[in-house]
Each structure stands twice: as C-alpha cells, then as structure tokens.
Amino acid sequence: MSPADPSAVQAQMRDRWQRGAAGWGRRADAVQEMGLPVSVWMIDQLELQAGQRVLELACGPGDTGFLAAEQVKPGGIVIETDASEPMLGVAKGRARDLGATNVEFRRMELEWLDFPTASIDAILCRWGLMFVLDPGSSLTEMRRVLKPGGRLSLAVWDRPELNPWATIPTRALVELGHAEPPDPSVPGMFSLADPERLKELLESAGLTDVVVEALELDRNDRGVDEYIKATLDLSAPFAEVRDSLSAEQWREVEQRVAELAAPFLSGGRLRFPTRTLVASASA
C-alpha cells in the first residue's frame, strides 16, 4: 500500500480502530483521567447552554461528549460519532454506566458529516483530526454544519519529542528491525503537531477567533510491564507486531522498551512528559 492510495490508507486505519476498540474499552478510565484537562478546556471554549445540539466527532469512549451532555440539559442533546462501530459500542456502554440519557450515537466518518448545513451549535473533536487524510476538508465540513456563531474545539498531539510515552514502543520495534519508521506522508498521531499549520487550517476553513494553545498532561504508569500492557491495548499497530513475533523476539522488545523508558522511571512508576495542542474557533 502506498500513500497514493487514500482509500487503502483509510481502510487500514478504520480496521485498526475496530480491532483496537476492546482495548480502549479496558483502558477507558485511564484515558479519561489523562485527558480530563483537555476535555475541560474544550468544553469551556464552547460556552454551552441548555437546549443546544452538540456534535462530538471521533468520540472514542465518549468522555468529552458526556461532559457536554450535562451542560446542555434540559432540552439539549449530544450526538456521538465515530468511524468504528465497535468504538461506538464502547461509548454506548459508558453512557449507560454514567446514566447519560440525552446522547445519540451514529457511525460517521470525519471526512463527510451527514447533517444539514447550519444545524449544529457546537462541535468537539479530541485527538481525531490528525488521522484524517484531508483535515482541511474535514474542517470545512465542520464549518458547514455549524450554525452562524457556533463554536468548535479540538485537540491534536504535539510533537513526538514532547510525547516519549507514545514514541518509545515504535522506536523499539524499528531499532530491532520489526517495523519501518512511521511514514510522514500518512495521517498519524503527530501529523498536525505544528501549531501554525493547525491555525492556518482552521482559518482556511472559514473559521474565525482561532485560538491554539499547548497543554501539559500527566501520563504515568505502574512500571514498565503495565506501560507495555497499556500500549498493547491502545495501539493496534504495536499489538499487530507483537502477534507476529516469537517469544524470544518479544522479550527483546520488552527489554528495549524498558531501556528507553528508564529515564522516566521514578519510585516504581513511569512518569512521562506529555503535551497536546488544543484549539477553538467560531463559525
């Protein structure tokens, strides 16, 4: 598969999210805890009111949208969407557990939003836009469905060197010859890590009052073993490689991950620097 084949790239990403949904379900509480400052920042930017219609894109476990659902009561609704049906299943289960009743769920791609023009009051998209083949077109679609004066808030990951928790497993695989270096031409976790580019994309989509900031987060794990288990749950590509290796090869991977993570080990816990970009804008 080459980057020139966008349908194949998209199909591969969708397949990985579908197969990774169970792991995200197991780690949903930890993801919620780490991402809570991001969700709170995003919700604050929307200035939500009772009765509004909110859209969360690439919702994953749905935590940010559930926070919004509380703020638009009574009479308001949050529509949770994701390209992965199994991931929507995770979000539905969490909605039941939380008693979130003013929430709907729809399978939907970020590239084309099945809503009438000017029908949505606010949009949320936490850590989803960087996986889109054409983020500019996706933002234009968001602008289209927002009502005049509607608000958008989103988050993407900052540069790789500022998020070693995310790069160490791949680095270990590459160094040991079990994976190729990430292809920068393919959408991925860090493809929107340039704040100036992100701001330009938002403005080019016709959005105004654009704000882009960086947030420091707290990512820590109970030692290397737990860190590797969490990565296997949350990273389908990492899990794919593990399944293809012999027991001896996998032990080498574990050892190399431990070596790379050692500088972040303190008191039996791994404490990683973590940084995300957050952005807001108006229609």
C-alpha positions as CSV (number, residue, x, y, z in Angstrom):
1,M,0.0,0.0,0.0
2,S,1.3,3.4,-0.9
3,P,0.4,6.9,0.4
4,A,-1.0,7.5,-3.1
5,D,-3.8,5.0,-2.4
6,P,-6.0,7.0,0.1
7,S,-8.9,4.5,0.2
8,A,-6.5,1.8,1.3
9,V,-4.9,4.1,3.9
10,Q,-8.4,4.9,5.3
11,A,-9.5,1.3,5.3
12,Q,-6.4,0.2,7.2
13,M,-6.9,2.9,9.8
14,R,-10.6,2.0,10.2
15,D,-9.7,-1.6,10.6
16,R,-7.2,-0.9,13.3
17,W,-9.6,1.2,15.3
18,Q,-12.2,-1.5,15.0
19,R,-9.8,-4.2,16.3
20,G,-8.5,-1.8,19.0
21,A,-11.9,-0.9,20.4
22,A,-11.8,-3.7,23.1
23,G,-8.5,-2.5,24.4
24,W,-9.8,1.1,24.5
25,G,-12.8,-0.2,26.5
26,R,-10.4,-1.7,29.0
27,R,-8.4,1.5,29.3
28,A,-11.2,4.0,29.1
29,D,-11.0,5.1,32.7
30,A,-7.2,5.8,32.4
31,V,-7.7,7.6,29.1
32,Q,-10.4,9.7,30.7
33,E,-8.2,10.6,33.6
34,M,-5.2,11.6,31.5
35,G,-7.4,13.5,29.0
36,L,-9.7,15.3,31.5
37,P,-7.8,18.6,31.4
38,V,-8.1,18.6,27.6
39,S,-11.9,17.8,27.8
40,V,-12.5,20.6,30.3
41,W,-10.6,23.1,28.2
42,M,-12.5,22.1,25.1
43,I,-15.9,22.3,26.9
44,D,-15.1,25.7,28.4
45,Q,-14.4,27.1,24.9
46,L,-17.9,26.2,23.7
47,E,-19.8,28.3,26.1
48,L,-22.6,25.7,26.1
49,Q,-26.2,26.5,27.0
50,A,-29.3,24.4,27.8
51,G,-31.1,23.2,24.7
52,Q,-28.1,23.2,22.3
53,R,-27.2,20.5,19.8
54,V,-23.6,19.3,20.2
55,L,-21.7,17.0,17.9
56,E,-18.7,15.0,19.0
57,L,-16.5,13.6,16.2
58,A,-14.2,10.6,16.6
59,C,-15.7,10.3,20.0
60,G,-13.8,7.1,21.1
61,P,-15.1,6.2,24.6
62,G,-17.1,9.4,24.5
63,D,-16.0,11.1,27.7
64,T,-15.7,14.7,26.4
65,G,-19.2,14.5,24.9
66,F,-20.7,13.2,28.1
67,L,-19.4,16.3,29.9
68,A,-21.1,18.4,27.3
69,A,-24.3,16.4,27.7
70,E,-24.6,17.6,31.3
71,Q,-24.2,21.2,30.3
72,V,-26.9,21.3,27.6
73,K,-29.6,19.9,29.8
74,P,-32.6,20.4,29.8
75,G,-33.6,20.0,26.2
76,G,-30.1,19.7,24.6
77,I,-28.5,16.7,23.0
78,V,-25.0,15.4,22.2
79,I,-24.5,13.3,19.0
80,E,-21.6,11.0,19.4
81,T,-20.0,9.8,16.2
82,D,-17.1,7.6,15.3
83,A,-16.0,5.7,12.2
84,S,-15.6,2.5,14.2
85,E,-18.8,0.7,15.2
86,P,-17.0,-1.3,17.9
87,M,-15.7,2.0,19.4
88,L,-19.3,3.4,19.4
89,G,-20.2,0.2,21.3
90,V,-17.6,1.2,24.0
91,A,-19.1,4.7,24.2
92,K,-22.7,3.4,24.4
93,G,-21.7,1.2,27.3
94,R,-20.1,4.1,29.2
95,A,-23.1,6.2,28.5
96,R,-25.3,3.5,30.2
97,D,-22.9,3.3,33.1
98,L,-23.0,7.1,33.6
99,G,-26.7,7.4,33.1
100,A,-26.2,9.8,30.1
101,T,-29.7,9.9,28.5
102,N,-29.5,12.9,26.2
103,V,-26.9,11.3,23.9
104,E,-27.3,9.7,20.5
105,F,-24.8,7.6,18.6
106,R,-24.1,7.5,14.8
107,R,-21.3,5.8,12.8
108,M,-19.8,8.6,10.7
109,E,-16.5,9.5,9.0
110,L,-14.8,12.8,9.7
111,E,-14.5,13.5,6.0
112,W,-18.2,13.9,5.4
113,L,-20.8,14.9,8.0
114,D,-24.3,13.7,7.4
115,F,-26.0,16.8,8.8
116,P,-27.8,19.7,7.2
117,T,-26.0,23.0,6.8
118,A,-26.1,25.2,9.9
119,S,-27.7,22.6,12.1
120,I,-25.2,22.1,15.0
121,D,-24.5,24.6,17.8
122,A,-21.1,23.2,18.8
123,I,-18.5,20.6,17.7
124,L,-15.9,18.6,19.7
125,C,-13.1,16.5,18.3
126,R,-10.5,15.3,20.8
127,W,-7.5,13.5,19.2
128,G,-9.2,12.6,16.0
129,L,-8.4,15.1,13.3
130,M,-4.8,14.1,12.8
131,F,-5.9,10.7,11.5
132,V,-7.9,12.3,8.6
133,L,-6.5,12.1,5.1
134,D,-7.6,15.7,4.4
135,P,-8.0,17.7,7.6
136,G,-8.7,20.9,5.8
137,S,-11.8,19.4,4.0
138,S,-12.9,17.9,7.4
139,L,-12.7,21.3,9.0
140,T,-14.6,22.8,6.1
141,E,-17.4,20.3,6.7
142,M,-17.4,21.2,10.4
143,R,-17.8,24.9,9.4
144,R,-20.6,24.0,7.1
145,V,-22.7,22.2,9.7
146,L,-22.1,24.8,12.4
147,K,-24.8,27.4,12.9
148,P,-23.6,31.0,12.5
149,G,-21.7,31.9,15.7
150,G,-21.4,28.2,16.6
151,R,-18.2,27.0,18.3
152,L,-15.7,24.4,17.6
153,S,-13.0,22.9,19.9
154,L,-10.5,20.2,19.2
155,A,-7.2,18.6,20.3
156,V,-4.3,17.0,18.5
157,W,-1.0,15.7,19.8
158,D,2.1,18.0,20.0
159,R,5.5,17.0,18.6
160,P,6.8,13.4,19.0
161,E,9.8,14.5,21.2
162,L,7.3,16.0,23.7
163,N,5.4,12.7,24.0
164,P,8.0,10.0,24.6
165,W,5.3,7.7,26.0
166,A,3.9,7.4,22.5
167,T,7.2,7.1,20.6
168,I,9.2,4.6,22.7
169,P,7.3,1.4,21.7
170,T,7.6,2.2,18.0
171,R,11.3,3.2,18.4
172,A,12.0,-0.2,20.0
173,L,10.3,-2.0,17.1
174,V,12.2,0.0,14.5
175,E,15.5,-0.4,16.2
176,L,15.1,-4.2,16.4
177,G,14.0,-4.5,12.8
178,H,10.4,-5.4,13.4
179,A,8.8,-2.3,11.9
180,E,9.5,0.5,9.5
181,P,9.8,4.1,10.7
182,P,6.5,6.0,10.5
183,D,5.7,7.3,7.1
184,P,5.2,11.1,7.4
185,S,3.0,11.2,4.3
186,V,0.4,9.0,6.0
187,P,-2.0,10.5,8.6
188,G,-0.9,9.7,12.1
189,M,-0.7,10.8,15.7
190,F,1.7,13.7,15.1
191,S,0.6,14.8,11.6
192,L,-0.9,18.1,13.0
193,A,1.7,18.8,15.6
194,D,2.7,22.2,14.0
195,P,0.5,24.9,15.8
196,E,0.9,27.3,12.9
197,R,-0.3,24.8,10.4
198,L,-3.3,23.9,12.6
199,K,-4.2,27.6,13.0
200,E,-3.9,28.0,9.2
201,L,-6.1,25.0,8.5
202,L,-8.8,26.4,10.9
203,E,-8.7,29.8,9.3
204,S,-8.7,28.4,5.7
205,A,-11.9,26.6,6.5
206,G,-13.6,29.9,7.2
207,L,-13.4,29.7,11.0
208,T,-12.7,32.9,13.0
209,D,-11.5,33.8,16.5
210,V,-9.0,30.9,16.3
211,V,-7.0,30.1,19.4
212,V,-4.3,27.4,19.6
213,E,-2.6,26.6,22.9
214,A,-0.5,23.8,24.3
215,L,-1.5,21.8,27.4
216,E,0.8,19.7,29.6
217,L,-0.8,16.5,30.8
218,D,0.1,13.8,33.4
219,R,0.9,10.4,32.0
220,N,2.2,7.8,34.4
221,D,2.1,4.0,34.6
222,R,2.8,1.5,37.3
223,G,6.1,0.4,35.9
224,V,7.3,-0.9,32.6
225,D,5.1,-4.0,32.5
226,E,1.9,-2.0,32.9
227,Y,3.1,0.5,30.4
228,I,3.6,-2.2,27.8
229,K,0.2,-3.8,28.5
230,A,-1.5,-0.4,28.2
231,T,0.3,0.2,24.9
232,L,-0.9,-3.2,23.6
233,D,-4.4,-2.2,24.4
234,L,-4.3,1.3,23.0
235,S,-2.1,0.8,19.9
236,A,-3.3,-1.7,17.3
237,P,-0.1,-1.5,15.2
238,F,2.0,-2.3,18.3
239,A,-0.3,-5.3,19.1
240,E,-0.1,-6.5,15.5
241,V,3.7,-6.7,15.6
242,R,3.6,-8.5,19.0
243,D,1.4,-11.2,17.5
244,S,3.9,-11.8,14.6
245,L,6.9,-12.2,16.9
246,S,8.4,-15.3,18.6
247,A,8.5,-15.3,22.4
248,E,12.3,-14.6,22.3
249,Q,11.8,-11.7,19.9
250,W,9.1,-10.2,22.1
251,R,11.3,-10.4,25.2
252,E,13.9,-8.4,23.3
253,V,11.2,-5.8,22.5
254,E,10.2,-5.6,26.2
255,Q,13.8,-5.2,27.2
256,R,14.4,-2.4,24.7
257,V,11.3,-0.6,25.8
258,A,12.4,-0.9,29.4
259,E,15.8,0.6,28.5
260,L,14.3,3.5,26.6
261,A,11.8,4.2,29.3
262,A,14.3,4.0,32.2
263,P,15.0,7.8,32.3
264,F,11.3,8.3,33.2
265,L,11.2,5.7,36.0
266,S,10.9,7.1,39.5
267,G,9.7,5.4,42.6
268,G,8.5,2.3,40.7
269,R,6.3,4.5,38.3
270,L,6.9,5.8,34.9
271,R,6.2,9.5,34.7
272,F,6.3,10.8,31.1
273,P,6.2,14.3,29.8
274,T,3.1,14.7,27.7
275,R,1.8,17.6,25.7
276,T,-1.1,18.2,23.4
277,L,-2.3,21.1,21.3
278,V,-5.8,22.4,21.8
279,A,-7.7,24.8,19.6
280,S,-11.0,26.6,19.4
281,A,-12.8,28.7,16.8
282,S,-16.1,30.2,15.8
283,A,-18.2,29.8,12.7
